[in-house]
């Protein structure tokens, strides 16, 4: 079955689109973002940690968990920007993730929750 047919989150960065599903999370996978090559989404930058953040699920929701030195800015569909540092924030609707610096400073990562 196509992953896009199930509830999932789409992550788009630098013309690359990735999909993360609840089924992947239940099997123990976490979707990682950072500057290290082994991350699912590799984002270069001087303020970005090797393993900066990851996406996990709880019940039917997706969460971004920051594990970095400099924190992460997240803008959700209501256009509210939240700063998270060594904590987590729910990802819903369509929005933006900026690792280590404010949204306007770098090239943010797009997310779309598809339910």
C-alpha positions as CSV (number, residue, x, y, z in Angstrom):
1,X,0.0,0.0,0.0
2,X,1.2,3.5,-0.8
3,X,2.4,5.4,2.3
4,X,0.5,8.5,1.0
5,X,-2.8,6.6,1.5
6,X,-2.3,6.5,5.3
7,X,-2.1,9.4,7.7
8,X,1.4,10.8,7.3
9,X,3.5,13.9,7.3
10,X,5.3,15.2,4.3
11,X,8.6,16.9,4.7
12,X,10.0,19.1,1.8
13,X,13.5,20.6,1.8
14,X,15.7,21.6,-1.1
15,X,13.5,20.0,-3.7
16,X,13.4,16.7,-1.9
17,X,10.2,15.3,-0.5
18,X,10.0,12.7,2.3
19,X,7.1,10.9,3.9
20,X,6.9,9.7,7.5
21,X,3.9,7.6,8.6
22,X,2.5,6.4,11.9
23,X,3.3,2.9,10.9
24,X,7.0,3.8,10.6
25,X,6.9,5.4,14.1
26,X,5.2,2.3,15.5
27,X,8.0,0.1,14.2
28,X,10.5,2.3,16.2
29,X,11.6,4.7,13.4
30,X,12.2,8.4,14.2
31,X,12.4,10.9,11.3
32,X,15.6,12.9,11.9
33,X,16.7,16.4,10.8
34,X,20.2,17.8,11.2
35,X,23.5,18.5,9.4
36,X,24.8,14.9,9.7
37,X,24.6,12.8,6.5
38,X,22.8,10.0,8.2
39,X,19.7,12.2,8.9
40,X,16.6,11.7,6.9
41,X,16.7,15.4,6.0
42,X,20.2,17.0,5.8
43,X,20.1,20.7,6.4
44,X,23.6,22.4,6.4
45,X,24.3,25.4,8.5
46,X,26.5,26.7,11.3
47,X,23.7,26.8,13.9
48,X,22.4,23.3,13.1
49,X,23.4,20.3,15.3
50,X,24.4,17.0,13.8
51,X,21.2,15.4,15.0
52,X,19.2,18.6,15.6
53,X,15.6,17.3,15.9
54,X,13.4,14.4,15.1
55,X,9.7,13.7,14.4
56,X,7.8,11.2,16.4
57,X,4.1,10.3,16.9
58,X,1.8,10.0,19.8
59,X,-1.7,8.6,19.2
60,X,-2.7,10.3,15.9
61,X,-0.5,13.4,16.2
62,X,3.0,14.2,14.9
63,X,5.5,16.0,17.1
64,X,8.9,17.7,16.5
65,X,11.3,17.0,19.3
66,X,14.3,19.3,19.5
67,X,17.5,17.8,20.8
68,X,19.9,20.6,19.7
69,X,22.1,23.3,21.2
70,X,20.3,26.2,19.4
71,X,16.7,25.2,19.3
72,X,14.1,25.1,16.5
73,X,11.5,27.5,15.3
74,X,8.2,26.0,14.1
75,X,5.3,27.9,12.4
76,X,2.1,25.9,12.2
77,X,-0.9,26.5,10.0
78,X,-2.3,29.3,12.2
79,X,1.0,31.2,11.5
80,X,2.0,31.2,15.1
81,X,5.7,30.7,15.5
82,X,6.9,28.7,18.5
83,X,10.5,28.3,19.7
84,X,11.3,24.9,21.1
85,X,14.6,24.0,22.8
86,X,15.1,20.5,24.2
87,X,11.3,20.0,24.1
88,X,8.6,19.2,21.6
89,X,5.8,20.8,19.7
90,X,2.9,19.3,17.8
91,X,3.1,19.6,14.0
92,X,-0.3,20.2,12.4
93,X,-1.6,21.4,9.1
94,X,1.0,23.0,6.9
95,X,3.9,24.9,8.3
96,X,7.6,25.5,8.5
97,X,10.5,24.3,10.6
98,X,13.7,26.3,10.9
99,X,16.7,24.6,12.6
100,X,18.9,26.8,14.8
101,X,17.7,30.2,13.6
102,X,14.6,32.3,13.1
103,X,12.4,31.4,10.1
104,X,13.4,34.4,8.1
105,X,17.1,33.8,8.5
106,X,17.6,30.5,6.7
107,X,15.9,28.2,4.3
108,X,13.1,26.5,6.3
109,X,11.8,23.0,6.0
110,X,8.2,22.7,4.9
111,X,5.8,20.1,6.5
112,X,2.3,19.0,5.6
113,X,0.2,16.8,7.9
114,X,-1.9,14.6,5.7
115,X,-4.8,12.8,7.6
